[in-house]
């Protein structure tokens, strides 16, 4: 039995839920939909609840630039690849908002990020009663029985007022998203931002537009930041700083895109470690540090036209590494180092934006003592079953599922939208099957099906 930790008072919910989802972004929103559609037809319903740190649904709000488009087809929404007739599809959203014909005439499979975010909000609103917004999961602990078995976990949730609730659950699905990454020597501050906060912080510059801005990074977000800041501040110099010679185009050709097919997950999962390493290397240019070719061409042409006009506001500091950033007064001193000869210089700017990507969070940070029950691979990473369930000791029947930090086992699509619909369905199928097996076992032992559960 797990009790509240010393020094903490917490209310304890008695119902053991089938699923507690940690995080409520697109991945666990897809899971909520998959559970709802399962419950609509299955004889045994799954009970669930979700916990989200944000006070309302939001997905990369700081990068919802007005004309930025998705890099994946609308058909890779929350449901279509799993259930094309689902009422939660992007097409159903368009129909509901009387824009279906207009979108067809739009002539592209790539909606803007603003529109796709509105679709996600529309879907999330249907589950508002199942989500604890403005709350944070601070601990996940094993409930150890007298025989040493772990049949469920206890999820400790803290709200904004500091009150805690301890919720037991047979399965926990971690979908905590990606964390902004900064290079060594960079610390966020008033004038040092990560690209994820671009739009949410631009208002801070109202009335005092910058004379010079530096954007560090070579990927899609970096190029979009450069483009947006160059257009937003027509008198500012915008410096793009990156280690490459130039922006590299994203490979979104038909054959390369097969790496994001649901079937590619099976191929990757069953491949030997060396093949996994090679596949990730061969196809990194479909996702990492690459830019849409049209945006590359737009920036190059703009830069060339400025050179012709003799007023060069858009500058590219290529083959250059950002070696640190320090705010001095109301300016930022960005240390830059040439990759060619190692010479260093200081670029003084009014604002530095690090568009240096994201990293998955470490699930073990939340799992605490339960981490001792989790198996690891030869390099210390969590071992994960094909159904996204963490491999655990034999005495554990509770499940921990991962949505996101599984690239080492499930491939490049692990943190992307491409397989969200299918992955969510696979997790629900796994949970439902294991729940049904548990019910059969209890009946075989002469116990009522509801014993220790509903």
Backbone torsions as a table, in degrees:
resi	resn	phi	psi	omega
1	UNK	NA	135.3	178.4
2	UNK	-99.6	131.5	179.2
3	UNK	-113.1	159.3	176.0
4	UNK	-56.2	142.3	179.7
5	UNK	-68.3	151.9	-178.2
6	UNK	-58.7	141.4	179.8
7	UNK	85.1	-2.5	-178.9
8	UNK	-121.7	133.4	170.4
9	UNK	-106.3	130.4	-176.6
10	UNK	-144.4	140.0	172.3
11	UNK	-78.3	148.2	-176.1
12	UNK	-119.8	124.3	175.7
13	UNK	-84.2	137.5	-174.9
14	UNK	-87.6	-28.7	-179.1
15	UNK	-70.6	128.9	175.2
16	UNK	-88.5	110.6	180.0
17	UNK	-76.3	154.1	174.5
18	UNK	-71.6	-35.8	-175.4
19	UNK	-141.9	132.2	163.0
20	UNK	-117.6	122.8	178.5
21	UNK	-98.3	127.1	179.2
22	UNK	-99.0	112.7	-172.6
23	UNK	96.7	143.7	178.9
24	UNK	-138.9	60.4	169.6
25	UNK	-95.5	-160.6	-177.3
26	UNK	-55.7	-37.5	-175.8
27	UNK	-64.8	-52.4	-179.5
28	UNK	-77.6	-19.8	169.3
29	UNK	-65.6	-43.0	174.8
30	UNK	-60.4	-37.7	177.9
31	UNK	-65.2	-43.0	179.0
32	UNK	-59.3	-40.7	178.4
33	UNK	-65.5	-44.8	-179.5
34	UNK	-61.7	-37.8	177.2
35	UNK	-66.5	-43.9	179.8
36	UNK	-61.1	-41.1	-179.1
37	UNK	-73.2	-32.2	173.1
38	UNK	-63.3	-47.1	-176.7
39	UNK	-65.2	-23.3	-178.6
40	UNK	-70.0	-20.0	-176.0
41	UNK	-128.4	-18.0	-173.8
42	UNK	-83.0	145.6	177.6
43	UNK	-67.7	-30.8	178.8
44	UNK	-110.3	114.6	-179.9
45	UNK	-78.2	151.1	173.1
46	UNK	-102.0	131.5	177.2
47	UNK	-94.3	142.7	-175.4
48	UNK	-153.2	160.5	173.8
49	UNK	-154.2	152.8	-177.1
50	UNK	-126.4	150.4	-179.4
51	UNK	-124.1	127.5	-177.6
52	UNK	-132.6	128.9	-177.6
53	UNK	-67.3	-36.5	179.0
54	UNK	-67.5	154.0	-178.1
55	UNK	-79.5	-11.1	175.1
56	UNK	-155.0	168.4	-179.2
57	UNK	-65.5	137.5	176.8
58	UNK	-163.9	142.7	-178.8
59	UNK	-134.9	103.9	-179.8
60	UNK	50.7	49.9	-178.4
61	UNK	-59.6	-33.0	-178.1
62	UNK	-68.5	-8.5	179.6
63	UNK	-120.3	21.8	178.6
64	UNK	-84.0	63.5	179.4
65	UNK	-65.4	143.5	-166.8
66	UNK	-59.2	-31.2	-177.0
67	UNK	-117.1	12.2	178.4
68	UNK	-77.0	135.4	-177.9
69	UNK	-107.4	161.3	174.4
70	UNK	-67.4	153.4	175.6
71	UNK	-98.9	4.2	176.8
72	UNK	-126.7	154.0	179.5
73	UNK	-63.5	148.6	176.7
74	UNK	-61.1	-21.4	178.7
75	UNK	-69.4	-15.8	174.0
76	UNK	-93.6	52.0	179.1
77	UNK	-84.8	-155.4	-175.0
78	UNK	-76.8	-13.5	-170.3
79	UNK	-141.9	-28.8	-163.0
80	UNK	-57.8	-44.0	-178.8
81	UNK	-66.4	-19.4	177.1
82	UNK	-96.4	-42.0	-175.2
83	UNK	-146.5	89.2	-176.0
84	UNK	-61.3	-17.8	-179.2
85	UNK	-96.4	8.6	-176.7
86	UNK	-63.9	140.4	175.3
87	UNK	-74.1	0.5	179.1
88	UNK	-103.6	15.7	-177.8
89	UNK	-77.1	163.0	176.0
90	UNK	-63.6	-35.1	177.1
91	UNK	-65.5	-39.1	176.5
92	UNK	-63.6	-38.1	175.9
93	UNK	-61.0	-46.4	179.1
94	UNK	-61.3	-42.9	179.1
95	UNK	-61.4	-42.9	-179.6
96	UNK	-62.3	-31.4	-177.9
97	UNK	-100.5	13.4	174.9
98	UNK	57.6	39.9	179.2
99	UNK	-125.9	12.0	-175.4
100	UNK	-62.2	-49.8	-179.5
101	UNK	-65.5	-40.1	179.8
102	UNK	-63.1	-38.2	179.7
103	UNK	-69.2	-37.5	176.0
104	UNK	-59.8	-43.2	178.4
105	UNK	-69.5	-21.8	177.8
106	UNK	-59.3	-31.4	169.7
107	UNK	77.1	24.7	178.3
108	UNK	-143.2	149.4	175.7
109	UNK	-90.4	1.7	-176.5
110	UNK	-111.9	99.0	176.5
111	UNK	-70.1	166.1	173.8
112	UNK	-70.4	158.9	177.6
113	UNK	-64.4	-34.3	178.0
114	UNK	-60.1	-45.2	-178.7
115	UNK	-68.3	-41.1	-179.5
116	UNK	-67.2	-34.9	176.4
117	UNK	-65.2	-37.9	177.6
118	UNK	-63.8	-37.8	174.6
119	UNK	-60.2	-46.2	179.7
120	UNK	-61.9	-42.6	178.3
121	UNK	-62.7	-40.6	178.5
122	UNK	-59.4	-44.8	178.7
123	UNK	-68.8	-41.9	-177.7
124	UNK	-64.1	-31.8	-178.6
125	UNK	-61.2	-26.2	-179.4
126	UNK	-71.2	-14.4	-177.0
127	UNK	-117.5	18.1	-175.6
128	UNK	-55.9	-34.2	-178.5
129	UNK	-74.3	-8.6	-179.0
130	UNK	-107.9	5.8	-175.4
131	UNK	-120.7	131.1	172.4
132	UNK	-94.6	93.3	178.6
133	UNK	-77.7	156.5	179.4
134	UNK	68.0	22.9	-179.4
135	UNK	-125.3	157.4	-176.3
136	UNK	-133.1	135.7	173.1
137	UNK	-80.4	119.6	-176.6
138	UNK	-104.4	-15.4	179.4
139	UNK	-162.3	148.1	171.4
140	UNK	-130.7	118.4	-172.4
141	UNK	-123.0	146.4	176.0
142	UNK	-75.4	138.9	171.8
143	UNK	-95.6	101.7	-172.6
144	UNK	-90.2	121.8	178.9
145	UNK	-77.1	173.2	-177.6
146	UNK	-64.6	-24.0	178.9
147	UNK	-94.4	8.3	179.3
148	UNK	87.4	-2.2	-179.2
149	UNK	-77.4	155.4	176.6
150	UNK	-124.1	97.4	-177.4
151	UNK	-92.9	-17.8	176.8
152	UNK	-153.9	167.8	179.8
153	UNK	-116.2	158.5	175.7
154	UNK	-114.9	119.1	-177.9
155	UNK	-100.0	119.3	179.5
156	UNK	-95.7	122.4	-175.0
157	UNK	-116.7	132.3	178.9
158	UNK	-117.4	133.0	178.5
159	UNK	-93.0	-178.7	-174.6
160	UNK	-67.1	-19.9	178.2
161	UNK	-89.3	0.2	179.2
162	UNK	89.0	0.3	177.7
163	UNK	-75.4	144.0	-179.2
164	UNK	-120.7	148.1	176.3
165	UNK	-129.9	138.3	178.2
166	UNK	-109.5	114.9	-174.4
167	UNK	-112.1	116.4	175.8
168	UNK	-77.2	144.7	-179.8
169	UNK	-152.1	141.8	176.2
170	UNK	-73.5	-28.6	-178.7
171	UNK	-138.8	140.1	175.0
172	UNK	-121.2	130.5	178.2
173	UNK	-112.6	113.1	-177.9
174	UNK	-90.4	118.9	176.4
175	UNK	-139.5	66.0	-173.0
176	UNK	-88.5	3.8	174.2
177	UNK	76.0	-168.9	-177.6
178	UNK	-103.7	150.2	179.8
179	UNK	-105.4	137.3	176.6
180	UNK	-57.2	136.8	-178.5
181	UNK	-108.0	136.1	175.0
182	UNK	-121.4	142.8	176.9
183	UNK	-71.6	163.9	178.3
184	UNK	-58.6	137.1	178.4
185	UNK	92.2	2.0	179.3
186	UNK	-115.3	132.1	178.1
187	UNK	-130.7	130.4	-179.2
188	UNK	-62.5	147.7	179.5
189	UNK	-163.8	-165.6	-176.9
190	UNK	-59.5	-36.6	-178.0
191	UNK	-118.5	10.4	177.4
192	UNK	-124.0	110.9	-172.9
193	UNK	-119.1	162.2	163.9
194	UNK	-99.4	149.5	-176.3
195	UNK	-58.3	-25.5	-179.7
196	UNK	-62.8	-18.5	-178.5
197	UNK	-105.8	10.2	-171.3
198	UNK	-52.8	-59.4	-175.1
199	UNK	-69.8	-33.2	-178.1
200	UNK	-71.9	-18.1	-176.8
201	UNK	-111.7	-10.4	-178.5
202	UNK	-59.6	-30.0	178.9
203	UNK	-61.0	-23.1	179.5
204	UNK	-66.2	-17.9	-178.7
205	UNK	-94.3	6.0	-178.3
206	UNK	-57.3	129.2	177.7
207	UNK	84.4	-8.1	179.0
208	UNK	-141.6	67.8	-177.1
209	UNK	-61.5	143.8	-178.4
210	UNK	-73.4	150.0	174.6
211	UNK	-89.0	-29.3	178.0
212	UNK	-143.7	134.8	178.5
213	UNK	-127.3	140.2	174.4
214	UNK	-117.8	135.7	176.1
215	UNK	-118.9	121.5	-177.9
216	UNK	-101.7	125.8	178.6
217	UNK	138.5	158.2	-175.5
218	UNK	-124.6	7.1	-177.2
219	UNK	-95.1	-170.2	-177.7
220	UNK	-58.7	-46.9	-179.4
221	UNK	-61.9	-39.8	179.6
222	UNK	-62.4	-46.8	-179.8
223	UNK	-64.3	-39.1	177.7
224	UNK	-65.7	-38.0	176.6
225	UNK	-63.2	-45.7	178.8
226	UNK	-58.1	-48.4	-179.5
227	UNK	-60.5	-47.3	-176.3
228	UNK	-66.6	-44.9	-178.5
229	UNK	-67.4	-36.1	178.5
230	UNK	-64.0	-37.6	179.2
231	UNK	-80.5	-32.4	-177.0
232	UNK	-72.7	-35.8	-178.0
233	UNK	-118.0	87.1	-171.5
234	UNK	-67.1	-10.5	178.5
235	UNK	-108.2	0.0	-175.4
236	UNK	-91.9	149.5	170.2
237	UNK	-87.6	129.8	-179.3
238	UNK	-116.0	119.1	-176.6
239	UNK	-107.4	122.3	175.8
240	UNK	-95.6	122.8	-176.8
241	UNK	-115.7	119.7	178.5
242	UNK	-154.2	157.5	-174.8
243	UNK	-81.2	-16.5	-179.8
244	UNK	-80.7	167.6	176.6
245	UNK	-73.9	-31.6	176.8
246	UNK	-161.8	170.9	176.1
247	UNK	-60.7	136.8	177.9
248	UNK	-98.5	134.9	-178.3
249	UNK	-72.9	142.4	175.5
250	UNK	-71.9	137.5	176.9
251	UNK	-89.8	98.3	177.7
252	UNK	-113.4	28.4	178.4
253	UNK	-71.1	161.4	-170.2
254	UNK	-59.2	-45.5	-178.2
255	UNK	-68.3	-42.8	-179.9
256	UNK	-62.7	-34.7	-178.4
257	UNK	-66.6	-12.6	177.0
258	UNK	-64.6	-16.7	177.8
259	UNK	-65.1	-18.1	179.6
260	UNK	-101.3	4.8	177.5
261	UNK	-68.8	148.4	176.0
262	UNK	-55.7	-37.1	179.7
263	UNK	-65.9	-25.7	178.7
264	UNK	-66.4	-24.6	177.0
265	UNK	-64.5	-42.9	176.4
266	UNK	-60.3	-45.6	-179.5
267	UNK	-60.1	-47.2	-176.6
268	UNK	-66.1	-44.3	-175.9
269	UNK	-60.7	-37.5	-176.3
270	UNK	-87.6	-5.8	-177.0
271	UNK	-75.8	151.6	174.4
272	UNK	-67.0	161.0	-174.5
273	UNK	-56.4	-40.8	-179.3
274	UNK	-64.6	-39.1	177.1
275	UNK	-65.9	-39.9	176.3
276	UNK	-57.4	-47.3	-178.4
277	UNK	-61.1	-42.6	-179.8
278	UNK	-66.4	-41.9	-179.9
279	UNK	-61.9	-44.4	178.8
280	UNK	-61.6	-38.1	179.2
281	UNK	-71.8	-43.3	-178.9
282	UNK	-60.6	-37.9	-170.9
283	UNK	-111.7	18.1	176.0
284	UNK	-59.8	-29.1	-177.5
285	UNK	-76.1	5.8	170.4
286	UNK	-88.7	-14.2	-171.4
287	UNK	-143.3	-35.9	-170.0
288	UNK	-103.0	128.8	174.7
289	UNK	52.2	44.9	177.6
290	UNK	-132.9	159.8	-172.2
291	UNK	-132.5	147.0	175.8
292	UNK	-57.9	128.5	-175.8
293	UNK	-56.0	-35.7	-179.8
294	UNK	-64.1	-38.5	179.2
295	UNK	-69.0	-38.1	176.5
296	UNK	-58.6	-47.0	-179.2
297	UNK	-63.6	-40.5	179.2
298	UNK	-59.9	-47.4	-178.5
299	UNK	-66.8	-39.9	179.8
300	UNK	-63.7	-45.4	-179.6
301	UNK	-63.0	-41.1	179.7
302	UNK	-63.1	-43.4	178.7
303	UNK	-61.9	-42.6	-179.2
304	UNK	-66.0	-43.0	-179.8
305	UNK	-62.7	-35.8	177.6
306	UNK	-66.4	-38.2	178.6
307	UNK	-65.2	-39.1	177.7
308	UNK	-63.6	-41.1	-178.2
309	UNK	-75.8	-14.1	179.0
310	UNK	81.8	15.7	177.3
311	UNK	-132.2	90.6	-172.0
312	UNK	-93.7	97.8	177.7
313	UNK	-90.9	-28.7	-177.4
314	UNK	-96.5	113.2	-175.9
315	UNK	-118.8	144.0	179.2
316	UNK	-119.2	112.8	176.3
317	UNK	-98.7	82.2	-173.8
318	UNK	-88.1	169.0	-176.8
319	UNK	48.6	40.2	-174.4
320	UNK	-132.8	134.8	-178.9
321	UNK	-106.5	135.2	172.3
322	UNK	-78.4	119.9	-173.6
323	UNK	-105.2	7.5	179.3
324	UNK	147.8	156.3	179.4
325	UNK	-142.5	132.0	-179.2
326	UNK	-132.6	131.8	176.3
327	UNK	-85.3	126.8	177.8
328	UNK	-123.8	106.1	-174.1
329	UNK	66.5	-126.7	179.0
330	UNK	-103.6	19.8	177.1
331	UNK	-123.2	165.5	176.9
332	UNK	-121.0	132.2	174.1
333	UNK	-101.0	110.4	-178.5
334	UNK	-100.2	114.3	177.4
335	UNK	-78.3	126.9	-179.8
336	UNK	-125.3	145.7	-175.9
337	UNK	-131.3	129.2	177.7
338	UNK	-67.8	131.6	176.5
339	UNK	-77.3	-12.7	-176.7
340	UNK	-87.1	-46.3	-176.2
341	UNK	-127.2	1.7	176.3
342	UNK	78.4	2.3	179.5
343	UNK	-67.8	146.5	-177.8
344	UNK	-114.8	151.8	176.9
345	UNK	-148.7	170.6	177.4
346	UNK	-121.6	122.5	175.9
347	UNK	-99.0	116.6	-179.4
348	UNK	-92.8	125.0	-177.1
349	UNK	-137.8	161.1	175.8
350	UNK	-82.1	-22.1	-177.7
351	UNK	-153.9	136.5	173.4
352	UNK	-123.5	127.3	178.7
353	UNK	-113.5	122.1	176.9
354	UNK	-94.4	105.4	174.5
355	UNK	-98.9	63.1	-170.2
356	UNK	-108.1	24.5	169.1
357	UNK	82.6	-165.6	-173.4
358	UNK	-136.8	162.7	174.1
359	UNK	-134.0	145.0	175.7
360	UNK	-66.4	146.9	173.7
361	UNK	-72.2	161.1	178.9
362	UNK	-89.5	113.5	-178.9
363	UNK	-57.4	-29.0	-176.4
364	UNK	-66.0	-20.1	178.4
365	UNK	-62.8	-33.9	179.2
366	UNK	-90.1	-29.8	-172.5
367	UNK	-73.8	-20.4	173.7
368	UNK	50.3	-128.3	-177.9
369	UNK	-59.7	-25.0	179.2
370	UNK	-66.1	-20.7	179.0
371	UNK	-58.4	-26.6	179.5
372	UNK	-66.9	-21.4	179.1
373	UNK	-87.9	-8.8	-172.7
374	UNK	-93.3	134.8	178.7
375	UNK	-82.8	153.5	179.1
376	UNK	-126.7	161.4	176.7
377	UNK	-86.8	-171.8	-172.6
378	UNK	-67.8	-17.3	178.9
379	UNK	-110.0	14.2	173.0
380	UNK	91.8	1.5	178.3
381	UNK	-81.8	153.4	178.7
382	UNK	-59.9	133.0	172.9
383	UNK	-80.4	136.6	-172.7
384	UNK	-132.7	131.7	175.1
385	UNK	-68.7	165.8	178.1
386	UNK	-59.5	-29.6	-179.1
387	UNK	-84.5	15.3	177.1
388	UNK	74.2	13.3	177.6
389	UNK	-91.7	133.9	178.7
390	UNK	-64.4	136.2	177.5
391	UNK	-72.4	125.6	-175.5
392	UNK	-126.7	172.4	179.4
393	UNK	-63.2	156.5	-176.3
394	UNK	-59.4	-28.2	-177.5
395	UNK	-78.9	-0.7	-178.4
396	UNK	-100.3	122.0	171.3
397	UNK	-107.0	-16.1	173.9
398	UNK	-65.8	150.7	-177.6
399	UNK	-116.8	139.4	170.0
400	UNK	-119.4	120.3	-178.7
401	UNK	-111.1	146.4	-178.0
402	UNK	-115.0	128.7	170.7
403	UNK	-116.1	99.0	178.3
404	UNK	134.2	-72.7	-171.8
405	UNK	-80.5	56.2	-178.3
406	UNK	-129.0	22.8	-179.0
407	UNK	-60.3	-33.2	-178.0
408	UNK	-70.1	-18.7	179.7
409	UNK	-113.1	-31.8	-172.3
410	UNK	-117.7	-3.5	171.8
411	UNK	98.8	-173.9	-170.6
412	UNK	-63.5	-25.5	-176.2
413	UNK	-79.2	-1.6	-172.3
414	UNK	-57.7	-36.9	-177.6
415	UNK	-104.0	9.1	-174.7
416	UNK	-110.6	169.2	-179.6
417	UNK	-72.9	-20.9	-167.2
418	UNK	-51.6	-40.0	-176.7
419	UNK	-113.0	15.5	-177.8
420	UNK	-55.6	-47.8	-176.1
421	UNK	-62.2	-48.0	-177.6
422	UNK	-68.9	-43.7	-179.4
423	UNK	-59.8	-44.0	179.3
424	UNK	-59.4	-42.6	178.6
425	UNK	-64.9	-38.4	179.6
426	UNK	-65.7	-39.0	179.0
427	UNK	-65.7	-43.8	179.1
428	UNK	-64.0	-42.1	177.6
429	UNK	-59.3	-42.9	179.6
430	UNK	-63.8	-46.9	-178.9
431	UNK	-63.2	-43.8	-178.8
432	UNK	-64.5	-41.0	-179.4
433	UNK	-66.2	-41.7	-179.9
434	UNK	-70.4	-33.1	176.4
435	UNK	-66.5	-42.2	179.5
436	UNK	-65.0	-40.4	178.7
437	UNK	-63.8	-37.7	178.8
438	UNK	-65.8	-38.8	178.1
439	UNK	-63.6	-42.4	178.0
440	UNK	-62.0	-41.8	179.9
441	UNK	-62.8	-40.0	-179.4
442	UNK	-66.3	-39.1	179.0
443	UNK	-67.2	-36.4	178.5
444	UNK	-65.8	-28.3	178.5
445	UNK	-85.3	2.7	179.8
446	UNK	82.5	15.3	179.8
447	UNK	-99.4	151.4	174.7
448	UNK	-65.6	151.4	-178.1
449	UNK	-58.6	-26.2	-177.2
450	UNK	-85.8	-3.1	-177.1
451	UNK	-61.0	134.0	-178.3
452	UNK	62.9	8.8	-178.4
453	UNK	-134.8	-112.0	-169.9
454	UNK	-66.3	NA	NA
